Amino acid sequence: MHNNLTKNSTYLLSLLRSHADNEGNVGITLSQLAREMQVCVNTVISAVGLLEKSGLVQVTREQRSKNAIGKESAGRNIYRLL
């Protein structure tokens, strides 16, 4: 285990592993992760950053898009477990 990981980043890694497909990929939004972790989105963003810096996760970020009524929504991120 990496010593620089927080409780939240360790929990996030576990959560991502539970959602991963056979290739280690997870497609999910930050808000979905925040709901599952019962934390705010900023906490998830910080945890993702630590996982990236530790070389445990690679993130491909999708661009924001607008729905039919013009409301902007975040795209899904693709998390690849390394």
Residue pairs with C-beta under 8 A, 6 or more apart in sequence:
1 10
2 54
2 56
4 50
4 53
4 54
5 13
5 50
5 51
5 54
6 46
6 47
6 50
8 37
8 39
8 43
8 44
8 46
8 47
9 46
9 47
9 48
9 50
9 51
9 54
11 37
11 47
12 33
12 37
12 44
12 47
12 48
12 51
13 51
13 56
13 57
13 81
15 33
15 36
15 37
16 26
16 57
16 79
16 81
17 81
19 26
19 28
20 26
20 81
23 80
24 80
24 81
24 82
25 78
25 79
25 80
25 81
26 78
26 79
26 80
26 81
27 76
27 77
27 78
27 79
28 76
28 77
28 79
29 74
29 75
29 76
29 77
30 41
30 44
30 45
30 48
30 74
30 77
31 41
31 74
33 44
34 40
34 41
34 43
34 44
37 43
37 44
48 57
48 59
48 77
48 79
51 57
52 58
52 59
55 82
56 81
56 82
57 79
57 80
57 81
57 82
58 79
58 80
58 82
59 77
59 78
59 79
59 80
60 77
60 78
60 80
61 75
61 77
62 74
62 75
62 76
62 77
62 78
63 75
64 72
64 73
64 74
64 75
65 72
65 73
65 75
66 72
66 73
67 73
